Amino acid sequence: MATIREVAKKAGVSITTVSRILNNDDSFNVSKITKEKVLEAVKQLNYERKKNKNKISQSNISIIKCFDEKIENEDPYFVSLKINLENMLKKIFSKVKILNLDEIERLMKHNEISTFSFADAIIFIGEISKKKLKFFKKLNKNIICVDMYDTDNIIDYVKFDTRNSVEMVLDYIFKLNHKKIGLLVGRNKVVKNLVDFREKYFKEIMIRNGLYREEYLKVGDFSMESGYIMMKEILKLEDRPTAVFCGNDSIAMGAYKAIRENKLKIPEDISIIGFNDLKLSQYFIPPLTTIKIDTKLIAQETVNSLVELLEGKRNYHKKVFLPIELIERQSCQKI
C-alpha cells in the first residue's frame, strides 16, 4: 500500500501539502494545478488514508443539500432538518462542510468531484438520482442519505416511515366518516419524474378502498402559492371533497386562504389536514391538524449511523425508519 510520502514524492510537493489537500483544508491556498497533481498521484498509487479510530472527531464530513433555494425558502422542514443535523455534527466533528447542488455541478464541471473520495463520509439531504448516488458510491463508501425515499440497498439511509404517515392521515379521515377526500401535493424538482410518496400511497390506499377520484388529486409544488391555486381548482368542482390532505403545512396555508375567499369555513364546510407540523401551524385559524416529523430525531439517528460507519462497527447497510405522530387540532371534523 502506498504511503503519503510516496504520494508527495510523485506529485513533487511536500507531505504537508498532500495532507492539507486531502483534508480539504479551506484555509490552505493551493493552485488548481498542484491540487490536480496530488489527486492524480493518489489515483495512480491507489493511496488510501488510514483512519485512526481514536480520532473520529477529526473526520471530514460533507453534507450535500439535494434541494434548491426555492424549496428551502418555501418548506421550513428542510431548513429545520439541515440546521439540526449541522449542529449535532459540529458537536462531534471538527470538519463539517455543507454544499448545495450548484456547488456540486461546479465541481463536476471542473473535474474536481474526485475530492469527495477523500472525505470521510458524505451525507445527502433530500432526493438524489440513483445514477448520481452510484457515482458517489464509487468515490466514497461512507454515504448516508437522509429523507430520501426512493433508493437501492447500496447505502445507509435515515427517514420517517413514509407509508405509515399516509396511512395514518387517511385512517384518521376515514374515522371522521369522510369518503370524498382530496390531495394537494408537489413533485420533486431535483429528480425528474419522481412521484412524491404522499401521492403514491394516497392513490394506492384510496383505490384499494374504492374511493379514488382523479379530479380530487392536484399536483403543483410545495409552496403556499401552489396550495392556494390547487385549492381554488378543487373548489370549482361541482361535487367537491369534504376533506383535503395537504402535502405540507405550507400548502395548507395557501389552501386556507382560498377557502376563506370562497366564504367557506374550516372545518364546517371542508376539513383540512397538513404534514410536517410547522411551528406556525398551531396558530392557523383554526389550528391545523397535521403530521409531526421530529427533525431532531432524524438528525440524531443520522449522527449515530455515521459514527458506526466511521468506527467500522458493521459491514452492512442500515435503513432506519423513524416514527411520526398525528397532531390533532381543530381543522377536521366528523360528518
C-alpha positions as a printed NumPy array, in Angstrom:
array([[  0.   ,   0.   ,   0.   ],
       [  1.321,   3.429,  -0.973],
       [  2.291,   5.941,   1.71 ],
       [  1.625,   9.681,   1.893],
       [  5.395,  10.193,   1.46 ],
       [  5.276,   8.352,  -1.886],
       [  2.293,  10.471,  -2.997],
       [  4.173,  13.657,  -2.112],
       [  7.273,  12.497,  -3.988],
       [  5.332,  11.57 ,  -7.12 ],
       [  3.42 ,  14.88 ,  -7.113],
       [  6.569,  16.881,  -6.372],
       [  5.15 ,  18.537,  -3.254],
       [  5.599,  18.304,   0.491],
       [  3.861,  15.788,   2.729],
       [  2.113,  18.707,   4.438],
       [  0.707,  19.894,   1.103],
       [ -0.675,  16.422,   0.358],
       [ -2.188,  16.173,   3.835],
       [ -3.897,  19.56 ,   3.689],
       [ -5.299,  18.922,   0.203],
       [ -6.674,  15.507,   1.195],
       [ -8.15 ,  17.005,   4.366],
       [ -9.989,  19.676,   2.346],
       [ -8.336,  22.435,   4.372],
       [-10.244,  25.586,   3.363],
       [ -7.561,  27.84 ,   4.81 ],
       [ -4.878,  26.325,   2.566],
       [ -4.331,  28.332,  -0.62 ],
       [ -3.09 ,  25.998,  -3.313],
       [ -3.181,  26.251,  -7.099],
       [ -5.522,  24.127,  -9.132],
       [ -2.553,  22.576, -10.969],
       [ -0.922,  21.475,  -7.696],
       [ -4.182,  20.058,  -6.436],
       [ -4.682,  18.108,  -9.646],
       [ -1.13 ,  16.702,  -9.421],
       [ -1.74 ,  15.445,  -5.909],
       [ -5.112,  13.899,  -6.783],
       [ -3.639,  12.245,  -9.854],
       [ -0.745,  10.83 ,  -7.795],
       [ -3.212,   9.486,  -5.244],
       [ -5.177,   7.829,  -8.012],
       [ -2.154,   6.292,  -9.727],
       [ -0.69 ,   4.963,  -6.497],
       [ -4.08 ,   3.807,  -5.218],
       [ -3.391,   5.594,  -1.949],
       [ -5.916,   5.213,   0.881],
       [ -5.81 ,   7.226,   4.076],
       [ -5.678,   5.267,   7.286],
       [ -8.429,   6.121,   9.71 ],
       [ -7.499,   6.369,  13.355],
       [-10.492,   5.062,  15.276],
       [ -9.458,   7.153,  18.241],
       [ -9.656,  10.326,  16.199],
       [-13.153,  10.112,  14.734],
       [-13.68 ,  13.73 ,  15.73 ],
       [-11.089,  14.78 ,  13.134],
       [-13.083,  13.219,  10.274],
       [-14.118,  15.311,   7.279],
       [-17.89 ,  15.274,   6.852],
       [-19.519,  16.65 ,   3.706],
       [-23.232,  17.461,   3.706],
       [-24.849,  17.822,   0.287],
       [-28.233,  19.548,   0.146],
       [-30.28 ,  17.901,  -2.608],
       [-32.811,  20.707,  -2.808],
       [-32.659,  24.153,  -4.338],
       [-33.003,  27.533,  -2.671],
       [-36.658,  27.836,  -3.719],
       [-37.612,  24.667,  -1.847],
       [-35.552,  25.729,   1.165],
       [-37.367,  29.063,   1.29 ],
       [-40.829,  27.56 ,   0.833],
       [-40.618,  24.477,   3.05 ],
       [-39.164,  25.161,   6.547],
       [-38.978,  21.395,   7.135],
       [-35.734,  21.179,   5.163],
       [-34.268,  24.183,   6.962],
       [-35.031,  22.588,  10.326],
       [-33.534,  19.261,   9.248],
       [-30.363,  20.885,   7.916],
       [-29.827,  23.066,  10.999],
       [-30.397,  20.216,  13.459],
       [-28.064,  17.91 ,  11.565],
       [-25.343,  20.545,  11.208],
       [-25.486,  21.45 ,  14.907],
       [-25.277,  17.841,  16.067],
       [-22.411,  17.033,  13.713],
       [-20.395,  20.032,  14.859],
       [-20.62 ,  18.835,  18.46 ],
       [-18.654,  15.723,  17.441],
       [-16.72 ,  16.521,  14.269],
       [-14.351,  19.425,  13.788],
       [-14.676,  19.492,   9.981],
       [-18.196,  19.76 ,   8.593],
       [-18.739,  21.239,   5.147],
       [-22.141,  21.983,   3.604],
       [-22.514,  22.067,  -0.169],
       [-25.517,  22.679,  -2.394],
       [-26.382,  21.32 ,  -5.808],
       [-24.879,  24.3  ,  -7.649],
       [-21.52 ,  23.702,  -5.989],
       [-21.624,  20.005,  -6.891],
       [-22.322,  20.858, -10.521],
       [-19.402,  23.31 , -10.487],
       [-17.045,  20.68 ,  -9.076],
       [-18.149,  18.185, -11.716],
       [-17.682,  20.764, -14.469],
       [-14.107,  21.477, -13.352],
       [-13.33 ,  17.786, -12.818],
       [-12.793,  18.318,  -9.082],
       [-15.53 ,  15.976,  -7.888],
       [-12.883,  13.354,  -7.024],
       [-12.162,  15.362,  -3.866],
       [-15.152,  13.582,  -2.339],
       [-13.161,  10.362,  -2.29 ],
       [-11.063,  11.96 ,   0.447],
       [-13.956,  12.998,   2.65 ],
       [-14.505,  10.503,   5.445],
       [-18.247,  10.49 ,   4.851],
       [-20.927,  12.132,   2.719],
       [-24.451,  12.894,   3.913],
       [-27.145,  13.654,   1.343],
       [-30.26 ,  15.508,   2.491],
       [-33.246,  15.008,   0.185],
       [-33.631,  13.198,  -3.1  ],
       [-30.736,  12.375,  -5.412],
       [-30.958,  10.313,  -8.579],
       [-29.87 ,   6.69 ,  -8.381],
       [-27.329,   7.346, -11.13 ],
       [-25.604,  10.109,  -9.171],
       [-25.778,   8.117,  -5.949],
       [-23.978,   5.181,  -7.565],
       [-21.376,   7.618,  -8.912],
       [-20.669,   8.979,  -5.435],
       [-20.653,   5.457,  -4.001],
       [-17.658,   4.705,  -6.227],
       [-15.877,   7.722,  -4.732],
       [-16.736,   7.115,  -1.105],
       [-18.036,   4.047,   0.73 ],
       [-19.335,   6.019,   3.721],
       [-22.591,   7.525,   2.482],
       [-25.805,   8.22 ,   4.363],
       [-28.989,   9.5  ,   2.72 ],
       [-31.402,  11.459,   4.885],
       [-35.068,  11.853,   3.928],
       [-34.612,  10.009,   0.654],
       [-37.424,   7.569,  -0.04 ],
       [-36.509,   6.085,  -3.418],
       [-33.204,   4.233,  -3.065],
       [-31.436,   0.929,  -3.561],
       [-29.689,  -1.105,  -0.885],
       [-26.274,   0.4  ,  -1.56 ],
       [-26.062,   2.929,   1.274],
       [-27.349,   3.743,   4.759],
       [-30.433,   5.886,   4.942],
       [-32.493,   7.505,   7.655],
       [-36.051,   8.7  ,   7.149],
       [-39.509,   8.664,   8.678],
       [-41.937,   5.889,   7.809],
       [-43.468,   7.342,   4.65 ],
       [-46.133,   4.709,   4.011],
       [-47.295,   4.725,   7.607],
       [-47.54 ,   8.51 ,   7.596],
       [-50.044,   8.478,   4.721],
       [-51.951,   5.547,   6.217],
       [-52.212,   7.457,   9.488],
       [-53.638,  10.514,   7.712],
       [-56.237,   8.557,   5.773],
       [-57.213,   6.304,   8.686],
       [-57.889,   9.442,  10.714],
       [-60.014,  10.968,   7.948],
       [-61.889,   7.687,   7.395],
       [-62.776,   7.585,  11.106],
       [-64.356,  11.007,  10.674],
       [-66.629,   9.383,   8.039],
       [-65.109,  11.251,   5.059],
       [-65.18 ,   9.387,   1.764],
       [-64.671,  12.278,  -0.668],
       [-61.031,  13.076,   0.024],
       [-58.69 ,  15.283,  -1.985],
       [-54.907,  15.624,  -2.098],
       [-52.814,  18.724,  -2.821],
       [-49.19 ,  17.776,  -3.35 ],
       [-45.937,  18.765,  -5.05 ],
       [-43.377,  16.989,  -7.195],
       [-39.637,  16.735,  -6.695],
       [-37.769,  19.201,  -8.934],
       [-34.321,  17.653,  -8.476],
       [-35.072,  14.061,  -9.512],
       [-37.25 ,  14.282, -12.607],
       [-40.407,  12.181, -12.855],
       [-40.2  ,  11.172,  -9.193],
       [-43.707,  10.829,  -7.784],
       [-43.99 ,  12.065,  -4.199],
       [-44.636,   9.309,  -1.654],
       [-47.794,  11.088,  -0.451],
       [-49.234,  10.958,  -3.956],
       [-48.145,   7.338,  -4.471],
       [-49.583,   5.925,  -1.238],
       [-52.668,   8.156,  -1.302],
       [-53.651,   6.702,  -4.68 ],
       [-52.892,   3.137,  -3.579],
       [-54.966,   3.38 ,  -0.402],
       [-57.87 ,   5.263,  -1.968],
       [-58.058,   2.827,  -4.914],
       [-57.942,  -0.108,  -2.503],
       [-60.926,   1.374,  -0.669],
       [-62.794,   2.169,  -3.891],
       [-62.698,   5.908,  -3.124],
       [-60.111,   7.334,  -5.54 ],
       [-61.287,  10.165,  -7.804],
       [-58.75 ,  11.631, -10.198],
       [-60.288,  15.103, -10.116],
       [-59.588,  15.276,  -6.376],
       [-55.809,  14.989,  -6.893],
       [-53.953,  18.221,  -7.7  ],
       [-50.193,  18.381,  -8.292],
       [-48.193,  21.61 ,  -8.077],
       [-45.285,  22.346,  -5.763],
       [-44.836,  22.574,  -2.014],
       [-45.45 ,  26.315,  -1.657],
       [-48.249,  28.418,  -0.164],
       [-48.932,  29.921,  -3.579],
       [-49.328,  26.484,  -5.14 ],
       [-51.605,  25.388,  -2.285],
       [-53.778,  28.434,  -2.935],
       [-54.001,  27.707,  -6.683],
       [-54.681,  23.988,  -6.235],
       [-57.4  ,  24.584,  -3.65 ],
       [-59.099,  27.104,  -5.939],
       [-59.26 ,  24.365,  -8.573],
       [-60.756,  21.944,  -6.042],
       [-63.394,  24.498,  -5.005],
       [-64.525,  24.908,  -8.628],
       [-65.694,  21.289,  -8.676],
       [-69.446,  20.848,  -8.515],
       [-69.014,  17.822,  -6.257],
       [-66.031,  18.853,  -4.15 ],
       [-64.221,  16.844,  -1.451],
       [-65.331,  17.079,   2.16 ],
       [-61.731,  16.684,   3.356],
       [-58.378,  17.6  ,   1.798],
       [-54.935,  16.23 ,   2.648],
       [-52.194,  18.817,   2.016],
       [-48.671,  17.585,   1.223],
       [-47.159,  20.011,   3.705],
       [-48.249,  22.81 ,   6.032],
       [-47.191,  25.485,   3.54 ],
       [-49.663,  24.074,   1.001],
       [-52.29 ,  24.014,   3.756],
       [-51.708,  27.7  ,   4.46 ],
       [-52.432,  28.554,   0.827],
       [-55.486,  26.289,   0.9  ],
       [-56.818,  28.156,   3.95 ],
       [-56.656,  31.429,   2.032],
       [-58.544,  30.023,  -0.977],
       [-61.253,  28.571,   1.276],
       [-61.749,  31.85 ,   3.134],
       [-62.001,  33.772,  -0.138],
       [-64.826,  31.428,  -1.183],
       [-66.755,  32.314,   2.008],
       [-66.368,  28.776,   3.315],
       [-65.391,  27.645,   6.796],
       [-62.867,  25.135,   8.108],
       [-63.823,  22.513,   9.241],
       [-67.594,  23.099,   8.897],
       [-67.515,  23.138,   5.086],
       [-64.244,  21.335,   4.426],
       [-61.732,  19.565,   6.672],
       [-58.006,  20.173,   6.16 ],
       [-55.035,  18.122,   7.332],
       [-51.397,  19.06 ,   6.787],
       [-47.952,  17.483,   7.02 ],
       [-44.688,  18.404,   8.868],
       [-46.199,  20.31 ,  11.833],
       [-44.51 ,  23.652,  11.328],
       [-44.448,  25.832,  14.446],
       [-46.803,  28.236,  12.687],
       [-49.442,  25.517,  12.192],
       [-50.757,  25.755,  15.733],
       [-51.543,  29.429,  15.095],
       [-53.605,  28.87 ,  11.931],
       [-57.272,  29.789,  12.314],
       [-58.427,  27.185,  13.116],
       [-55.23 ,  25.443,  14.327],
       [-54.118,  22.855,  11.774],
       [-54.317,  19.103,  12.313],
       [-51.102,  17.718,  10.866],
       [-48.399,  15.045,  10.922],
       [-45.386,  15.785,  13.107],
       [-41.946,  14.734,  11.906],
       [-39.188,  15.08 ,  14.507],
       [-36.223,  16.542,  12.6  ],
       [-34.072,  16.404,  15.753],
       [-34.638,  12.66 ,  15.974],
       [-33.777,  12.231,  12.283],
       [-30.57 ,  14.227,  12.797],
       [-29.608,  12.235,  15.897],
       [-30.106,   8.867,  14.202],
       [-28.089,  10.1  ,  11.224],
       [-25.194,  11.006,  13.516],
       [-25.443,   7.634,  15.265],
       [-25.254,   5.8  ,  11.932],
       [-22.369,   7.981,  10.811],
       [-20.283,   7.195,  13.895],
       [-20.927,   3.473,  13.353],
       [-19.686,   3.72 ,   9.78 ],
       [-16.552,   5.661,  10.674],
       [-15.674,   3.325,  13.539],
       [-16.179,   0.296,  11.289],
       [-18.628,  -1.308,  13.668],
       [-20.635,  -3.008,  10.932],
       [-20.188,  -4.249,   7.378],
       [-23.791,  -3.908,   6.214],
       [-26.085,  -1.049,   5.182],
       [-28.723,   0.104,   7.628],
       [-32.177,   1.517,   6.971],
       [-33.71 ,   3.493,   9.795],
       [-37.457,   4.227,   9.73 ],
       [-38.456,   6.734,  12.381],
       [-41.951,   7.139,  13.854],
       [-44.29 ,  10.019,  13.114],
       [-47.144,  11.475,  15.158],
       [-50.597,  12.8  ,  14.321],
       [-51.19 ,  16.187,  15.955],
       [-54.952,  16.613,  16.235],
       [-56.195,  20.199,  16.389],
       [-59.369,  21.888,  15.093],
       [-59.169,  21.784,  11.279],
       [-61.014,  18.484,  10.827],
       [-64.453,  17.366,  11.969],
       [-66.687,  14.328,  11.749],
       [-69.525,  14.328,   9.198]])
